[in-house]
């Protein structure tokens, strides 16, 4: 009797094929993750830059607000400041003065 070679059983896979399929799935998963994470990283960097710009803008606005509050207080209480502002805006002079520009 001749010995017959064992044939592949219906749905069994060889260990090499199973490894290749697993490696392929892992590679596809890695590519999908990289494809999705790179734009997220870029968006995060852009958001961080925008946040820093907004923080600087807020600080500049706070300083401007403080200056305006001081000017408002001076307009309410400092007659010399009031006169200086009015003379600058209206171009008025005291008797005997003239404006040089």
Helices and strands as residue ranges (DSSP letters): H 15-77, H 79-90
